[in-house]
């Protein structure tokens, strides 16, 4: 057990460190968080490692608390690795002695402390405000679910959006720019770089591929292998590498079992669940009205960020079509229920809300004579099945509208659609 003076030194170091941290590119999530500031609920900020959770927390402290009247604790600090939940009162006393009585806690990587939720619930009931971060979806579903049901708001931080990427490059977008030839050309050049490099903040700042490789290693080793006691790390890595290399391709658990020689399908399901919980991977099902069929049908996997594909995939060349599809999935998935649809012809994404399909999206590098029948029929089949009048085909740089079989097909560049979808064009 650390002495109070040692605890104070750690807390003072951490307090100084968070205030010294650069504010960085303003995240669009701030507008969502602003609405929660006056509310009593715990704000739970999750997302993959190094995606910018602590920077977002720094922005909240600066913008809404003016860098004062708060407590900050970082449980990634190795000096606190032996900290126990029963020691929280001791830590709270040290905070009061350092900074007086405050009512707001900012806590990084709180899931490192077993039974942390008891402390949060006890102080929540005494009208304390909490902003906490964690790198695992299990933080939301299990620990907090038992003690704070209905008492927390969940914010998922993802890699930079294209709009945030443009902010990093000091490009301000307005509607007129989308129709100005010179400015459109500049935006398309930035989009191509974003498409291949992704939006991981630190990697974009330093352009060092090892950064992404290290993030992935920390996820596999620290967030999965150590936490879940994985016995055969090699076989788990093989499955992950297969999915990373085959982004957007259909797979089944039986197929993964065959190619990896893993003895149990339940083990494979666990491996995939672990990676999804870290936010590194997202899996979408084939649409079917039968939940049972959705579970057993082939699935598709998408990476949280295109940059990892370049660094980790064993493919020699990068297919622009797969990168576009992976990017579109990442734009759609935060607020939508996604499926792929395949009934004779395949449609990349159908989007549901309240169990009702309201949109269908096809993604391809370009529409040409070789693929137009396949791409059109895939989208048209989905539109007819779900009784939709119009659908969307996203390409690298084509734009037009066509009418087929009494349906309107909007063909649009992904970069333009993203800027409009993010509603960030001023």
Residue pairs with C-beta under 8 A, 6 or more apart in sequence:
1 87
2 10
2 79
4 90
4 93
4 94
4 97
6 79
7 90
7 91
7 94
8 94
8 97
8 98
10 77
10 79
10 80
11 72
11 73
11 91
11 94
11 95
11 98
12 98
14 72
14 73
14 74
14 77
15 72
15 98
15 99
17 74
18 54
18 57
18 58
18 61
18 72
18 74
18 106
19 61
19 67
21 54
21 55
21 58
22 55
22 58
23 55
23 58
23 59
23 62
24 52
24 55
24 58
24 59
24 201
25 160
25 164
25 167
25 168
25 201
26 59
26 167
27 52
27 55
27 56
27 59
27 157
27 164
28 161
28 163
28 164
28 422
28 424
29 56
29 155
29 157
30 56
30 59
30 60
30 63
32 155
33 43
33 56
33 60
33 155
34 64
36 43
36 153
37 64
39 153
40 124
40 127
40 129
40 151
41 151
41 152
41 153
42 120
42 124
42 130
42 131
42 132
42 144
42 148
42 151
42 152
42 153
43 130
43 131
43 132
43 152
43 153
43 155
44 132
44 133
44 134
44 139
44 140
44 144
44 152
44 153
44 154
44 155
45 53
45 56
45 57
45 131
45 132
45 133
45 134
45 155
45 157
46 53
46 133
46 134
46 135
46 136
46 137
46 139
46 140
46 154
46 155
46 156
46 157
46 279
47 53
47 135
47 156
47 157
47 158
47 279
48 135
48 158
48 159
48 215
48 219
48 278
48 279
48 280
48 304
49 135
49 215
49 218
49 219
49 223
49 278
50 200
50 201
50 202
50 211
50 215
51 157
51 158
51 159
51 200
51 201
51 279
51 304
52 157
52 159
52 160
52 201
53 108
53 133
53 135
53 157
54 74
54 108
54 133
55 201
56 157
57 106
57 108
57 131
57 133
60 106
60 131
61 67
61 70
61 72
61 106
65 104
69 102
69 103
69 104
70 102
70 104
70 105
70 106
71 95
71 99
71 102
71 104
71 105
71 106
72 105
72 106
72 107
72 108
73 80
73 91
73 105
73 106
73 107
73 108
74 80
74 107
74 108
74 109
75 83
75 107
75 108
75 109
75 110
75 112
75 113
76 108
76 109
76 112
80 112
81 112
83 91
83 113
84 113
84 114
85 113
85 114
85 115
85 116
85 118
85 119
88 119
95 102
103 127
103 128
103 129
104 128
104 129
104 130
104 131
105 123
105 128
105 129
105 130
105 131
105 132
106 131
106 132
107 130
107 131
107 132
107 133
108 132
108 133
109 133
109 134
109 135
110 116
110 120
110 132
110 133
110 134
110 139
111 134
111 135
111 136
111 138
111 139
111 143
116 143
117 143
117 144
117 146
117 147
117 148
118 147
120 130
120 132
120 144
120 147
120 148
121 147
121 148
121 151
123 130
124 130
124 148
124 151
135 223
135 278
135 279
136 223
136 227
136 277
136 278
137 276
137 277
137 278
137 279
138 277
140 152
140 154
144 152
156 279
156 334
158 199
158 279
158 304
158 330
158 334
159 198
159 199
159 200
159 201
159 304
159 305
159 307
159 330
160 168
160 199
160 200
160 201
160 204
161 199
161 331
161 418
161 422
161 424
162 191
162 194
162 199
162 415
162 418
162 419
162 422
163 173
163 418
163 419
163 422
163 424
164 199
165 190
165 194
165 199
165 204
166 172
166 173
166 187
166 190
168 201
168 204
169 190
171 186
171 187
171 190
172 426
173 187
173 419
173 424
173 425
173 426
174 425
174 426
175 425
175 426
176 183
177 183
177 184
177 187
178 184
178 187
178 416
178 419
178 425
187 415
188 397
188 413
188 415
191 414
191 415
195 306
195 320
195 323
195 324
195 327
195 414
196 306
196 307
196 310
196 318
196 323
197 203
197 204
197 207
197 306
197 307
197 310
198 204
198 305
198 306
198 307
198 308
198 310
199 305
199 307
200 211
200 212
200 215
200 305
200 307
202 211
203 209
203 211
203 212
203 307
209 310
209 311
212 307
212 308
212 311
212 312
213 311
213 312
216 280
216 308
216 311
216 312
219 275
219 278
219 280
220 233
220 236
220 237
220 240
223 274
223 277
223 278
224 230
224 236
224 274
224 275
224 278
225 233
225 236
228 270
228 274
230 236
230 271
230 274
232 262
235 260
235 261
235 262
236 271
238 259
238 260
239 256
239 260
239 262
239 268
239 271
239 272
240 271
240 275
240 281
241 312
241 314
242 251
242 256
242 259
242 260
243 251
243 272
243 281
243 301
244 303
244 308
244 309
244 312
244 313
245 313
245 314
245 315
246 301
247 301
247 302
247 303
247 309
247 313
247 322
247 325
247 326
248 300
248 301
248 302
248 322
248 325
248 326
248 329
248 348
249 300
250 286
250 298
250 299
250 300
251 298
251 299
251 300
251 301
252 298
252 299
253 265
253 268
253 269
254 265
256 262
256 268
257 264
257 265
257 268
260 268
262 268
262 271
272 281
272 283
272 301
275 281
276 282
276 283
279 304
280 303
280 304
280 308
281 301
281 302
281 303
281 304
282 301
282 302
282 304
282 329
282 330
282 333
283 299
283 300
283 301
283 302
284 299
284 300
284 302
284 329
284 333
284 338
284 339
284 340
284 349
285 294
285 295
285 297
285 299
285 339
285 340
286 293
286 294
286 297
286 298
286 299
286 339
286 340
286 341
286 342
287 294
287 339
287 340
287 341
287 350
287 357
288 294
288 297
294 339
300 340
302 325
302 326
302 329
302 330
302 333
303 309
303 326
304 330
305 330
306 323
306 326
306 327
309 318
309 322
309 323
309 326
310 318
320 365
320 396
321 363
321 364
321 365
324 363
324 364
324 365
324 394
324 395
324 396
324 414
325 348
325 363
327 414
327 418
328 348
328 349
328 361
328 363
328 394
328 414
329 338
329 349
331 418
331 421
331 422
332 338
332 349
332 351
332 361
336 351
336 352
336 353
337 351
337 352
337 353
338 349
338 350
338 351
338 352
339 349
339 350
339 352
340 346
340 347
340 348
340 349
340 350
341 347
341 349
341 350
341 360
341 378
341 381
341 382
341 385
343 381
343 385
344 377
344 381
345 374
345 377
345 378
345 380
345 381
346 378
347 360
347 361
347 362
347 378
347 379
347 381
347 382
348 361
348 362
348 363
348 378
349 360
349 361
349 362
349 363
350 357
350 359
350 360
350 361
350 382
350 386
351 357
351 358
351 359
351 360
351 361
352 358
357 386
357 388
358 388
359 388
359 391
359 392
360 379
360 382
360 383
360 386
360 388
360 391
360 392
361 391
361 392
361 393
361 394
362 375
362 378
362 379
362 391
362 392
362 393
362 394
363 393
363 394
363 395
363 414
364 371
364 375
364 393
364 394
364 395
365 395
365 396
366 395
366 396
366 397
366 398
367 375
367 393
367 395
367 398
367 411
375 393
376 404
376 409
379 391
379 392
379 393
379 409
380 391
380 404
380 405
380 407
380 409
382 388
382 391
383 389
383 390
383 391
383 407
384 405
384 407
388 407
389 407
389 408
390 407
390 408
390 409
390 410
391 407
391 408
391 409
391 410
392 409
392 410
392 412
392 417
393 409
393 410
393 411
393 412
394 412
394 413
394 414
394 417
395 411
395 412
395 413
395 414
396 413
396 414
397 413
398 411
398 412
398 413
399 411
399 412
399 413
399 416
400 411
401 408
401 409
401 410
401 411
402 408
402 409
402 411
403 409
419 425
